Structures are given as structure tokens and as C-alpha cells.
Amino acid sequence: MSSLLPRIPLLGALAVGAVVLGTFACSANVGADPNAGAAAQRLTVVDVRVQEGESGPRVDASARFVAVKEPGAPGDALELLGLAYRTQPVGACTLGDPTATAPSAVRVDLRDLSPVTIELHGDEPSPSILRLEPKPFPDVAGLVSGVVFVAPSAQLVNPVRFATVHVGNGDVQNLELPDLPARLQLVDALPLGTGGYGVDANGIDLNVSAIAPTDRVAVDLVRDGVVRARCGVDALGHLHVDAATLGGAGDAVLVLRAQRHILRDQGALGSLDARLERALDVKIVVR
């Protein structure tokens, strides 16, 4: 039998979160950083992930202001920082996390542009305002120097639709988070009285309704707090998770993610690479 999850209140009380798309476009506009020398290229990377739960939305956010020294390129810098976008499977899953090696020649300075704050706008008349704190980047290769700006982990906020990042020498505005699919169907899943859904260890099929054509839907399979597989739906919103991916009997979580990637020129801040995501956790019991 089929079980339909109820319609998702995108700004309501269900879990909502955010992540990354596609492959970084190395052709994005870049400019010279007056504080880093004529050989530097500038890139601003913003990551906003919102997750709603029964107690309300929670947000994780970060910002990096990157100066890339020649002969490196922005794409090389993202590889080095562990921020490169990965393509995702279509209608299938890949076990584990993809890895890549950055070219050893690239050098990256993470500029300190304090103070940095983020405004989160939603249905409330006043935005939620978070101060992003500078944290030293843990470089072990001698190729990265500087800080990354991060918000308090999983900070409880008001419902979120837009984000604005305020920086000393320029603002990043109009970052609109994507909408989750209005409906998720777990084919042949059984609702459990304790919450969540029982699924067959031999595999399960998922169907999601359409979202904006500029966004994408990803699904992570999480067991014991670790991402076991990363998956992507096909053009019709279908995904098959096979027995090997499910990994046998036990508790797991399917994390449904709507992801948006924005690339644009950001004036004094160089090229903007923004990753915006909403996510919904669905508990399953594999048996």
C-alpha cells in the first residue's frame, strides 16, 4: 500500500533545511582584491540552511570572503576549502561522500571583514538577526589563512523566506530560500504509531512533486548520525533506494533537501556563490 505524507507547511512546524547544487561555474565574474594584491581574485561564499522542527525553525549559516592567489582559480579554491559543488545521481544513490584533491599550487586567504551579520526575513514584521562570528580556518597544509564566519549552531529563529548578509564593505541581499516539494510519497511504506514509516529492506521508491525549475531535490540517507548515501530524484521526481543503500534492518532518516545555487557579481565583494537549502527529516524503520 502507499502512504502519503501530509502537505508540507514550508514555513510552519515541520523540519526544513538547505545544501548545494551543480558544479561551480569557473566563468563567474571575479575582480582584483585591493587588500590582497593585483594577482588575487575575490569570491564570497554564503551558505544558509534552515531546518524547522516542532519547536520552530533552526538555521545554520556561514560566510567566507575568499582571496584566491594566482595561479589558482575560484574552482580550485573551493576544492581546497571542501566547498566544491558535486553533481548528484539521477534517480539513484551514491554511497558515502565524494572526495576530491585540490591543486597544490593554489593559495587562499579568507579575509576578515568583521562585523558580519545575517538577517532572516519571513512572515514576522521584524527579521531574526544573527551575528556571524569569525573562526580561524583549521589549515593543515599551509595553503589557507584567515577566518570563516559562522552563526551559532542550529539557532532557533522565526520562519524564514529571505536572507541578507551585512558586511562592512557591502551587503548580500535578496537570497530567497527554495521551497520544498509540496508532497512526498513513500511507495508501499507503512505509517507507524510511534511516528515515521516502516519500509521494506529490499528497497523503497520515493516520489516528490515538482519544485522550481532552477532548484533541485536531493535525498540523504542517514544512519546513526552519518550520511550513508546521497541521492537525487530524476526529471519526474522519482527515486529508487535499493537494498544495499538502505543497509539492512534498523532506524534511519531520509533527509529531503530542496537546494538553490546562486552565482552573480557582488560588486566590492567579488563573485557571489550562495548555497541555499530547506530540508525535511523523515524517520523510517527498515525491516
Buried (B, 14 or more C-beta within 10 A) or exposed (E): EEBEBEEBEBBEEBBBBBBBBEEBEEEBBBBBBEEBEEBBBBBBBBBBBBBBBEEEBBBBBBBBBBBBBEEBBBBBBBBBBEBBBBEBBEBBBBEEEEEEEBBEEBBBBBBEBEEBBBBBBBEEEEBBEBEBBBEEBEBEEEBBBBBBBBBBEBBEBBBBBBBBBBBEEBBBEEBBBBBBBEBBBBBBBBBEEEEBBBBBEEBBBBBBBEBEEEBBBBBBBBBEEEBBBBBBBEEEBBBBBEEEBBBEEEEBBBBBBBBBBBBEEBEBBBBBBBBBBBBBBBEBBBE
